[in-house]
Amino acid sequence: MTIKGSLFIDLMRFALAKKTTQEQLRYIVLGLIFFTFLARVMSTGAKSGDSVSSSQAGDDIYPLF
C-alpha cells in the first residue's frame, strides 16, 4: 500500500473512532482538508530520509527532577 493510501485509511479510522456523529463528521472533513498537506509532507520526508531524525525528536527532553 502506498503512503497516501495508508494515510487516508488512518485518517478515516481516527475520525470514525470518535463517539458522536458530529465529531466523526468534523474529523472526516478536517482529514480531507489536510490530507494533501500531510501526504506531501510524509512523501518528502520519506524521500529525503528524515525518518531517522524525526524518530529521535523526543530524545532531547531532559527530566525536570
Distance bins in CASP14 RR format, pairs under 12 A and 6 or more apart:
PFRMAT RR
TARGET T0000
AUTHOR 0000-0000-0000
RMODE 2
METHOD distances of the structure
MODEL  1
1 7 0 0 0 0 1 0 0 0 0 0 0
1 8 0 0 0 0 1 0 0 0 0 0 0
1 9 1 0 0 1 0 0 0 0 0 0 0
1 10 0 0 0 0 0 1 0 0 0 0 0
2 8 0 0 0 0 1 0 0 0 0 0 0
2 9 0 0 0 0 0 1 0 0 0 0 0
2 39 0 0 0 0 1 0 0 0 0 0 0
2 42 0 0 0 0 0 1 0 0 0 0 0
2 43 0 0 0 0 1 0 0 0 0 0 0
2 46 0 0 0 0 0 1 0 0 0 0 0
3 9 0 0 0 0 0 1 0 0 0 0 0
3 10 0 0 0 0 0 1 0 0 0 0 0
3 35 0 0 0 0 0 1 0 0 0 0 0
3 38 0 0 0 0 1 0 0 0 0 0 0
3 39 1 0 0 1 0 0 0 0 0 0 0
3 40 0 0 0 0 0 1 0 0 0 0 0
3 41 0 0 0 0 0 1 0 0 0 0 0
3 42 1 0 1 0 0 0 0 0 0 0 0
3 43 1 0 1 0 0 0 0 0 0 0 0
3 44 0 0 0 0 0 1 0 0 0 0 0
3 45 0 0 0 0 1 0 0 0 0 0 0
3 46 1 0 0 1 0 0 0 0 0 0 0
3 47 0 0 0 0 0 1 0 0 0 0 0
3 51 0 0 0 0 0 1 0 0 0 0 0
4 10 0 0 0 0 0 1 0 0 0 0 0
4 11 0 0 0 0 0 1 0 0 0 0 0
4 35 0 0 0 0 1 0 0 0 0 0 0
4 36 0 0 0 0 1 0 0 0 0 0 0
4 37 0 0 0 0 0 1 0 0 0 0 0
4 38 0 0 0 0 1 0 0 0 0 0 0
4 39 1 0 1 0 0 0 0 0 0 0 0
4 40 0 0 0 0 1 0 0 0 0 0 0
4 41 0 0 0 0 0 1 0 0 0 0 0
4 42 0 0 0 0 1 0 0 0 0 0 0
4 43 1 0 0 1 0 0 0 0 0 0 0
4 46 0 0 0 0 0 1 0 0 0 0 0
5 11 0 0 0 0 1 0 0 0 0 0 0
5 12 0 0 0 0 0 1 0 0 0 0 0
5 13 0 0 0 0 0 1 0 0 0 0 0
5 35 0 0 0 0 1 0 0 0 0 0 0
5 38 0 0 0 0 0 1 0 0 0 0 0
5 39 0 0 0 0 1 0 0 0 0 0 0
5 42 0 0 0 0 0 1 0 0 0 0 0
5 43 0 0 0 0 0 1 0 0 0 0 0
6 12 0 0 0 0 0 1 0 0 0 0 0
6 13 0 0 0 0 0 1 0 0 0 0 0
6 35 0 0 0 0 0 1 0 0 0 0 0
6 38 0 0 0 0 0 1 0 0 0 0 0
6 39 0 0 0 0 0 1 0 0 0 0 0
6 42 0 0 0 0 1 0 0 0 0 0 0
6 43 0 0 0 0 0 1 0 0 0 0 0
6 46 0 0 0 0 0 1 0 0 0 0 0
7 13 0 0 0 0 0 1 0 0 0 0 0
7 14 0 0 0 0 0 1 0 0 0 0 0
7 31 0 0 0 0 1 0 0 0 0 0 0
7 32 0 0 0 0 0 1 0 0 0 0 0
7 34 0 0 0 0 0 1 0 0 0 0 0
7 35 1 0 0 1 0 0 0 0 0 0 0
7 36 0 0 0 0 0 1 0 0 0 0 0
7 37 0 0 0 0 0 1 0 0 0 0 0
7 38 1 0 0 1 0 0 0 0 0 0 0
7 39 1 0 1 0 0 0 0 0 0 0 0
7 40 0 0 0 0 0 1 0 0 0 0 0
7 41 0 0 0 0 1 0 0 0 0 0 0
7 42 1 0 0 1 0 0 0 0 0 0 0
7 43 0 0 0 0 1 0 0 0 0 0 0
7 46 0 0 0 0 0 1 0 0 0 0 0
8 14 0 0 0 0 0 1 0 0 0 0 0
8 15 0 0 0 0 0 1 0 0 0 0 0
8 28 0 0 0 0 0 1 0 0 0 0 0
8 31 0 0 0 0 1 0 0 0 0 0 0
8 32 0 0 0 0 1 0 0 0 0 0 0
8 34 0 0 0 0 0 1 0 0 0 0 0
8 35 1 0 0 1 0 0 0 0 0 0 0
8 36 0 0 0 0 0 1 0 0 0 0 0
8 38 0 0 0 0 1 0 0 0 0 0 0
8 39 0 0 0 0 1 0 0 0 0 0 0
8 42 0 0 0 0 0 1 0 0 0 0 0
9 15 0 0 0 0 0 1 0 0 0 0 0
9 16 0 0 0 0 0 1 0 0 0 0 0
9 31 0 0 0 0 0 1 0 0 0 0 0
9 35 0 0 0 0 0 1 0 0 0 0 0
10 16 0 0 0 0 0 1 0 0 0 0 0
10 17 0 0 0 0 0 1 0 0 0 0 0
10 27 0 0 0 0 0 1 0 0 0 0 0
10 31 0 0 0 0 1 0 0 0 0 0 0
10 35 0 0 0 0 0 1 0 0 0 0 0
10 38 0 0 0 0 1 0 0 0 0 0 0
10 39 0 0 0 0 0 1 0 0 0 0 0
10 42 0 0 0 0 0 1 0 0 0 0 0
11 17 0 0 0 0 0 1 0 0 0 0 0
11 24 0 0 0 0 0 1 0 0 0 0 0
11 27 1 0 0 1 0 0 0 0 0 0 0
11 28 0 0 0 0 1 0 0 0 0 0 0
11 29 0 0 0 0 0 1 0 0 0 0 0
11 30 0 0 0 0 1 0 0 0 0 0 0
11 31 1 0 1 0 0 0 0 0 0 0 0
11 32 1 0 0 1 0 0 0 0 0 0 0
11 33 0 0 0 0 0 1 0 0 0 0 0
11 34 0 0 0 0 1 0 0 0 0 0 0
11 35 1 0 0 1 0 0 0 0 0 0 0
11 36 0 0 0 0 0 1 0 0 0 0 0
11 37 0 0 0 0 0 1 0 0 0 0 0
11 38 1 0 0 1 0 0 0 0 0 0 0
11 39 0 0 0 0 1 0 0 0 0 0 0
11 42 0 0 0 0 0 1 0 0 0 0 0
12 18 0 0 0 0 0 1 0 0 0 0 0
12 24 0 0 0 0 1 0 0 0 0 0 0
12 27 0 0 0 0 1 0 0 0 0 0 0
12 28 1 0 0 1 0 0 0 0 0 0 0
12 29 0 0 0 0 0 1 0 0 0 0 0
12 30 0 0 0 0 0 1 0 0 0 0 0
12 31 0 0 0 0 1 0 0 0 0 0 0
12 32 0 0 0 0 1 0 0 0 0 0 0
12 35 0 0 0 0 1 0 0 0 0 0 0
13 24 0 0 0 0 0 1 0 0 0 0 0
13 27 0 0 0 0 0 1 0 0 0 0 0
13 28 0 0 0 0 0 1 0 0 0 0 0
13 31 0 0 0 0 0 1 0 0 0 0 0
14 23 0 0 0 0 0 1 0 0 0 0 0
14 24 0 0 0 0 1 0 0 0 0 0 0
14 26 0 0 0 0 0 1 0 0 0 0 0
14 27 1 0 0 1 0 0 0 0 0 0 0
14 28 0 0 0 0 1 0 0 0 0 0 0
14 30 0 0 0 0 1 0 0 0 0 0 0
14 31 0 0 0 0 1 0 0 0 0 0 0
14 34 0 0 0 0 0 1 0 0 0 0 0
14 35 0 0 0 0 0 1 0 0 0 0 0
14 38 0 0 0 0 0 1 0 0 0 0 0
15 21 0 0 0 0 0 1 0 0 0 0 0
15 22 0 0 0 0 0 1 0 0 0 0 0
15 23 0 0 0 0 1 0 0 0 0 0 0
15 24 1 0 1 0 0 0 0 0 0 0 0
15 25 0 0 0 0 1 0 0 0 0 0 0
15 26 0 0 0 0 1 0 0 0 0 0 0
15 27 1 1 0 0 0 0 0 0 0 0 0
15 28 1 0 1 0 0 0 0 0 0 0 0
15 29 0 0 0 0 1 0 0 0 0 0 0
15 30 1 0 0 1 0 0 0 0 0 0 0
15 31 1 0 0 1 0 0 0 0 0 0 0
15 32 0 0 0 0 1 0 0 0 0 0 0
15 33 0 0 0 0 0 1 0 0 0 0 0
15 34 0 0 0 0 0 1 0 0 0 0 0
15 35 0 0 0 0 0 1 0 0 0 0 0
16 23 0 0 0 0 1 0 0 0 0 0 0
16 24 1 0 1 0 0 0 0 0 0 0 0
16 25 0 0 0 0 0 1 0 0 0 0 0
16 26 0 0 0 0 0 1 0 0 0 0 0
16 27 0 0 0 0 1 0 0 0 0 0 0
16 28 1 0 0 1 0 0 0 0 0 0 0
16 31 0 0 0 0 0 1 0 0 0 0 0
17 23 0 0 0 0 1 0 0 0 0 0 0
17 24 0 0 0 0 1 0 0 0 0 0 0
17 27 0 0 0 0 1 0 0 0 0 0 0
17 28 0 0 0 0 0 1 0 0 0 0 0
18 24 1 0 1 0 0 0 0 0 0 0 0
18 25 0 0 0 0 1 0 0 0 0 0 0
18 26 1 0 0 1 0 0 0 0 0 0 0
18 27 1 0 1 0 0 0 0 0 0 0 0
18 28 0 0 0 0 1 0 0 0 0 0 0
18 30 0 0 0 0 0 1 0 0 0 0 0
19 26 0 0 0 0 0 1 0 0 0 0 0
19 27 0 0 0 0 0 1 0 0 0 0 0
20 26 0 0 0 0 1 0 0 0 0 0 0
20 27 0 0 0 0 0 1 0 0 0 0 0
21 27 0 0 0 0 0 1 0 0 0 0 0
21 28 0 0 0 0 0 1 0 0 0 0 0
22 28 0 0 0 0 0 1 0 0 0 0 0
22 29 0 0 0 0 0 1 0 0 0 0 0
23 29 0 0 0 0 0 1 0 0 0 0 0
23 30 0 0 0 0 0 1 0 0 0 0 0
24 30 0 0 0 0 0 1 0 0 0 0 0
24 31 0 0 0 0 0 1 0 0 0 0 0
25 31 0 0 0 0 0 1 0 0 0 0 0
25 32 0 0 0 0 0 1 0 0 0 0 0
26 32 0 0 0 0 0 1 0 0 0 0 0
26 33 0 0 0 0 0 1 0 0 0 0 0
27 33 0 0 0 0 0 1 0 0 0 0 0
27 34 0 0 0 0 0 1 0 0 0 0 0
27 35 0 0 0 0 0 1 0 0 0 0 0
28 34 0 0 0 0 0 1 0 0 0 0 0
28 35 0 0 0 0 0 1 0 0 0 0 0
29 35 0 0 0 0 0 1 0 0 0 0 0
30 37 0 0 0 0 0 1 0 0 0 0 0
30 38 0 0 0 0 0 1 0 0 0 0 0
31 37 0 0 0 0 1 0 0 0 0 0 0
31 38 0 0 0 0 1 0 0 0 0 0 0
31 39 0 0 0 0 0 1 0 0 0 0 0
32 38 0 0 0 0 0 1 0 0 0 0 0
32 39 0 0 0 0 0 1 0 0 0 0 0
34 40 0 0 0 0 0 1 0 0 0 0 0
34 41 0 0 0 0 1 0 0 0 0 0 0
34 42 0 0 0 0 0 1 0 0 0 0 0
35 41 0 0 0 0 0 1 0 0 0 0 0
35 42 0 0 0 0 0 1 0 0 0 0 0
36 42 0 0 0 0 0 1 0 0 0 0 0
36 43 0 0 0 0 0 1 0 0 0 0 0
37 43 0 0 0 0 0 1 0 0 0 0 0
37 44 0 0 0 0 0 1 0 0 0 0 0
38 44 0 0 0 0 0 1 0 0 0 0 0
38 45 0 0 0 0 0 1 0 0 0 0 0
39 45 0 0 0 0 0 1 0 0 0 0 0
39 46 0 0 0 0 0 1 0 0 0 0 0
40 46 0 0 0 0 0 1 0 0 0 0 0
40 47 0 0 0 0 0 1 0 0 0 0 0
41 47 0 0 0 0 0 1 0 0 0 0 0
41 48 0 0 0 0 0 1 0 0 0 0 0
41 50 0 0 0 0 1 0 0 0 0 0 0
41 54 0 0 0 0 0 1 0 0 0 0 0
42 48 0 0 0 0 0 1 0 0 0 0 0
42 49 0 0 0 0 0 1 0 0 0 0 0
42 50 0 0 0 0 1 0 0 0 0 0 0
42 51 0 0 0 0 1 0 0 0 0 0 0
42 54 0 0 0 0 0 1 0 0 0 0 0
43 49 0 0 0 0 0 1 0 0 0 0 0
43 50 0 0 0 0 0 1 0 0 0 0 0
43 51 0 0 0 0 0 1 0 0 0 0 0
44 50 0 0 0 0 1 0 0 0 0 0 0
44 51 0 0 0 0 0 1 0 0 0 0 0
44 54 0 0 0 0 0 1 0 0 0 0 0
45 51 1 0 0 1 0 0 0 0 0 0 0
45 52 0 0 0 0 0 1 0 0 0 0 0
45 53 0 0 0 0 1 0 0 0 0 0 0
45 54 1 0 0 1 0 0 0 0 0 0 0
45 55 0 0 0 0 0 1 0 0 0 0 0
46 52 0 0 0 0 0 1 0 0 0 0 0
46 54 0 0 0 0 0 1 0 0 0 0 0
48 54 0 0 0 0 0 1 0 0 0 0 0
49 55 0 0 0 0 0 1 0 0 0 0 0
50 56 0 0 0 0 0 1 0 0 0 0 0
50 57 0 0 0 0 0 1 0 0 0 0 0
51 57 0 0 0 0 0 1 0 0 0 0 0
52 59 0 0 0 0 0 1 0 0 0 0 0
53 59 0 0 0 0 0 1 0 0 0 0 0
53 60 0 0 0 0 0 1 0 0 0 0 0
END
